[in-house]
Amino acid sequence: MKFAVIVFPGSNCDADMYHAIRDQLGEEVDYVWHNDTSLDGYDGILLPGGFSHGDYLRSGAIARFAPIMNAVIEAANAGLPVLGVCNGFQVLLEAGLLPGAMKRNEGLKFICRPVQLSVENADTLFTSAYSKGQEITIPVAHGEGNYECDAETYQALEANNQIVFRYSENVNGSRHQIAGIVNEAGNVLGMMPHPERAVEELLGSDQGLPLFQSILKNWRDSHVTTR
C-alpha cells in the first residue's frame, strides 16, 4: 500500500506521519507538496497536523484552496481512505468533506498532553483493530480543537454511527466530547488527537498504531488475493 502525506506551508507533523507509515507500518509513503495537483498511484491520503499557512485566517481555511485539495476531494469521492489529523481535520472540515466546524478551545489555551479516548465505532476501515468501548491513550496538541455542529448534524452523526472517537473527559469543550468523526461513506476520518505520535512505546504509547494497521488490513482485504 502506498500513502501520500500532504504537506502545506506550516505543516509540522508530516515527518511524524511519514515515520509512522515507513518505520512502524512498513509501507511505502511519499511527501506530496500542496501545489501538486495529482494523487495518482496512491492508495491512502494523510493530512498531518500543524499550522497550515500559519492559521492566519482560520485553521485550515487557506489550505482548503490549495491545488492538491481537488485531488484529495477526488480521492475521497472515489472511496480511498483519507485521514486528517489535527490541522488535517480542520482542513477536511473547511473542504466540506466532513460536517461541523472548529472553535477555539474552551479556556482559550493551547493543550498539549496525552488524553484518554473511547473508541465509539470499531466497525470502520480506520478502527477495525480496536474494540468498541476500548480506552486508548493518544496525545493532543491544539488550540482550536473545540468541535461544534448544530443539533441536526449531531443527530445525523449519532444515527449514522459517524462518531468514531470521544474524549473520556472534557478536554477542549468539544460538543459531546467528540474527538473524531467519519463521513457517511466511512472512508474519511478527521480526528484531533495524534495517532502518529503514539505508534511505539518509546513515544509513551503505541495505541495509535492499530489505526494505521486497520487501514492497511482493509486495503489488503480489498486488493490482495491469496491462492
N, C-alpha and C positions, 0 to 999 in steps of 0.2 A: 504494500500500500504506500502511496506517495502523497505526502502532505505539503501544503503551502502555508507558510507563516507570513501573513500580510504585514508589511512594515510601513507605518506612517511616520512623518516627522514628529518626534516626541514619543514614539513607542519606546518603552524601557523594559518590557518583559518578553520581547521577541527572542532573546537568547535563552531565557528560561524555557520557553515553549520549544525551541529548537532542541535544547538539551533533553527535554522530556521525551521527545519523539525519537531522536537519533540514539541517545545513550541508554535510555531506560526501556523504551518500547522496541527499539531495534529496527525502526523502519526508515524509509527514505524521507527526506524533508529538505525544502529549499526556502530561502527568504524570497518574497516577492514584493517589489517596491510599489508604493501606492500609485505611481504614474504609469505602471504597466497596465495593459488592457486585456490580457488573456490569462485564463487559468486552465487552458487545455493541458491534459496529461496528468492532472492532479485528482486524487480520489477523496481528499478531505481538506477543508479550508479552516484555518485557525486565525482568529483576530485577537492579538495579545493585548495585555494591559499597558498602561502608560498615560501619556497626556498628549494625544494626537493634536497637532497644530497648537500646542500649548493650552488647550481648553479655553482659549481666549474669548470665544463667543459663548459656547455651551458645550459640555463634554460630548464629543462625537459629532457635533453639528457640522463642522467643516469637513472632517474626514468622510462623512457620508457622501460628499460630492466628488471624492477622489475618482480618477479614471478607473481604477481597479474595481470599484464598487459595482459597476454594471456587470462585471464578470462574477462577482460574489453573489449578486442577486440571481443571475442566470444559473449559477451552480446550485443555489438554494432551491430554485424553482424546478431544477432537474432532479432533485432528491438527494444530492450529495450531502454528507454531514458537514455542517457549518457550526463551529464553536466560537463564541465570542466571550472573552473573559475580561471582567472589569471594564476598562475603556472599550474593549471589543464589544461587550454587552451594550454599552451606551451607543456605539456606532450602529449596531443592529436595530436598536430602538429607533434611532433617528432615521434609519433607512426604511423603516416600516416593515422589517422582516419579523419583528416581534411587537406585541402590543404594550402600551404603557409608556412611562417616562421616568426619568431620574431627577430627584431633587437633592439639595444639599443634605448631608447627614443631620439627623436630629442632634442638636447641640452645636452644630456648625464647626465640628472639629474633624480633622483627618484621623482615621482609625487604621492602625497597622498592628495586627496581632492574630494569633491563631484563634479560631472560633469553632464552636460545635455546630454541625449541620445535621439535619434529619433528612434522609433520603425518602421523599414523598412518593416518588414514582420510580420503581426499579424495572419498569417494562418499557424502556426506551433504548435506542441504539447507543446512548451515552451511559446508561446506568445498569445494564444487564448483569454486570459483575458485582453489583451490590444487592442487598436485600431490602425490601420495603421496610421502612422504620429504622434502618441501620443508622447509628450515630457515628459520624466521621469528623475528624479534625482537619480543617483546611484554613490557611491564613487568608486574611483580608488586608487590603491596603487601598483605601479610597476616601475621598472627601465628599463625593457626590454619588452615593450608593443607595439612597433612600428611594426604593421603588414605589411608584404610585400609579394607580389606574382608577378609572371610575367604577362604580358598583356593577354596572352591566358587564364590563370587561372582566372584573374579578369573578363574577358568577360564571362567565364563559370559561375562564381558566380552570375553575373548580370542576365544572360539568365535563370538560374535555380532558381532565386529568393532566393539564399542562404545567402544573406547579411541580417542579422536579426536586428542588431543594428548599428547605426553610431553615432559618436560623433557630437554634434551640433557645435563644434568648433575644431580647430586643437589642440588636447590635447598632442599628443606624436609623430606626424609625420606619423601616420598610413596611408597607401595607401587609398585614397578617404575617409578618416576618418572612416574606418571600425573599429567597436568595438566588433562585434560578428558575427559569421557565423555558418551555419549548414552544415552537409554533404548532399549529393544528396538525400538520403532517408529521411532526415528531423528528424532523431532521435538522432543525436549527435550535441550538441551545445557547441561551445567554445566562451567565452567572457572574456575580460579583466576586465571590471567593476565588482564589487562585489554585486550581488543582495542579498546575505545572510546577508550583513551588512546594508540592507535597508528593514527590514521586520516589523518595528514598529516605530511609530513617536518618541519614546524615543531616537532612534538612529539617528534621523534627517530626516528620510524618511521611508515610508512604501511601496514605489513604486517598490521594488524588490519582494515583496510577491506575486503579481499576476503571476510571472514567475513560482513559485512553485505550486501555485493554478492551473495553466494551466496544469502542468504535472499531478497533481492529477486528475483533471477533465477528461483529456484524458484517464487515466488509468481506472477510474470508468466507463466511457462511453464504454470502451472496455471489461471490466471484470465483471461489476456488472449488474445483471439483476433485474428488478423490476416486480412484479406480481400484 
